[in-house]
Amino acid sequence: MKKCLFFFLFVFSIIKTFSQIDYYENPKNYKDSIRISPKLNYGGDFSFWFGSNTYLYLNGVVAKPLTKWNSIGTGIDFIWYKNIGYKSQFIYGTGFFDEFYLLNFFVIHSGVKLFNVIDYVKNERVLNPEYYIGGGIRQNIGKKSYVTYLILWNLNQNEYSLFNNPIMRFTLYF
C-alpha cells in the first residue's frame, strides 16, 4: 500500500501543468470569474481510516495570496474518532498557516492547529495546540486551481495528538 501511495505522489508531483492566466500578470482577466473572490483560494482535504482506530477527517481551508510567492490562510477541522475500548468522540478545531512558494513549485509550510479533544482521565475537553512545519510540492491544474502535496511534522507531539509524525497531506484548492 505504501509503495502505491509513494508511486502515486511521485508520478503526479513530477507532472507540472502551467496555468493559462496568472492573476498577478493579468488581474483584469479574473473580473468575469464566477468565483466569490478572485483573490481567495478555497479548498480542503479529507481522509479516513478504518480498523482498530477509526477516524473520518474533513478539513476546509481559505487561503489569501499576499504575493506571488506567499499566501496565508485559515481552516476548520472536523474529526470523528473511535478507538477500541473507548467511546467515540467528535473532535473539532481550527488553524492558521503560512506558505512560501519557491520557483512556483516547491512549498514551505508552517502552521498551527488547535484541536478540542476529550481527556478520558480527567473526563473533560482539552484544547491541544499542534505546530506544523514541513514542505512539499505545488502543482497548478487550472487558472487558480492547484494541488499541494505536503509532508509535515508536528512539533508538539503529545498524548492528545491525533496523527503520528510525519504527516502526509494532499490538499486541493480552487
N, C-alpha and C positions, 0 to 999 in steps of 0.2 A: 504494500500500500504506500509506504514512504517513497519507494522508487518511482511509482506512478505520479505521486504528488510533485516530487522534485523534477521529473521529466516534464510535467505539465507547466510548472513555473519556469523552467529553463526555456522551453520552446516559445512560450508566449512572452517572455521577457526579452528575448533577442529580436523578436519581430517588432519593429517600431513603425507605426504609421504616423504620418505628419498631418497636422490639422490643416484644413484648407485656408482658414482665416484665423489670424491671431488677433485677439481683442486689442492688444497694445499697439499693433501696427495699423489696424483698420477699425476703430471703435464705431464708426458710423454704420458698418455692416451689421451690427448687433441691434440696431434700433428696431428693426422689424421682427425681432425674435419673439416667440410665444412664451419665453421664459418669464418668470415673475420679476427677476432682476438679472440683467446680463452680467453683473459684476459678482454674483454669488454662484457658488457651485454647491449643489445638493447631492446627497448620496448616502451610502451606508454599506453595511455588510451584515451578514448573518452566518451563524454556524450552529451545528447541533452535534450531539454525541449521545449514543445510546449504549448502555452497558451497566456496570456496577455503579458508575457515576453517570447520571443522565442530565444533560442540560440542553436548553434551547436558548440561543443568544441572538438578539436583534439590536443593531446599532444604527442610528440615524445621525448624519452629520451635515453641517452647513459650513462651508469654507469661503473666506473672503480673500481673493488675491490682492496683496498690498502692492507688489511689484511683479515683474515677470519672473522673478527668482524666489519669491517668498509669499506664503499665504498663512493665514491664521484661521482657526475655526473652533467650533464647539459641537458637542454631540450629546446624545442621550442614549442610555443603555437600558435594556430590559432583559432580564435573565430569569428563566425558570430552572431551578436546580434541585435534583433529587439524588441523595446518597443512600445506599443500602443501610438500614438501621436507624436512619434519621427521617424526620418529616421533610416533605418538600418545602422549598422556600422560594419566594419571589424576591429577586434582587433587582434593584434599580440604581441608577447612578447617572452622573453627568461628567463631562470632561472638557478640557480645553487643549488645543495643540497648536504647534507651530511647525511648518515645513519649509525647508530650503531646497531649491532645485538647482542642481549643478548640471550644466550643459543641457538643460531642459529634459533630462533623462534620469539622473540619479537623484534620490530623495534622502535628505537628512531630517529625521523626525524627532521631536521631543514633545512630551505632553504629560498631563496629569489627569487622572480619573478618580472620582470619589464614588465609592460603592457603599450602599447601605445594606449590610448583611446581618444575619442573626448570629449572635453568640449563644450557643446552646448551654454553655456552662453558667453564664450569668442570666440567661433567658431574657435577653434584651437585644435590640437592634444597635449595631455599632457602625459608625462611619469610618470606612477604611480608605485612606488615600493610597493611590498607586502612581508611581512616577515612571514614565516610559521614555527610553531613548533607543534609537536604532536608525536603520537606513533601509533603503530598498531601491526599487525601480519604478518609474512612472512611464506609462505608455498611453499616448494620445490615441483616441478611437473616433474622434469627430471634431466638430467645431470647438466645443467647450467640454466635451466628454473625455474622460481619461480614467485609467485604472492604476492603482498603486499596489505594488507587492512589497510588503514591509516585513522585516524581522526585527522584533522589539524585545528589549529586556526590561523587566520590572525591577527598579532599584529598591523597592520597599517590599520585597518578598517576605511574607509572614504567614501565620496560621489562617488569616482571613482571606488571603489571596486566592483568586479563583483559578488562575492559569499558572502553569509552571513555565520557567524560562527555558528556552527562548519562545516567544510568541510570534506566530506567523499570521499576518493579517493581509487580506485581499479586499480592497475597498473600491467600489465603483462610484464615480462622480459624473454628474450630468448637468 
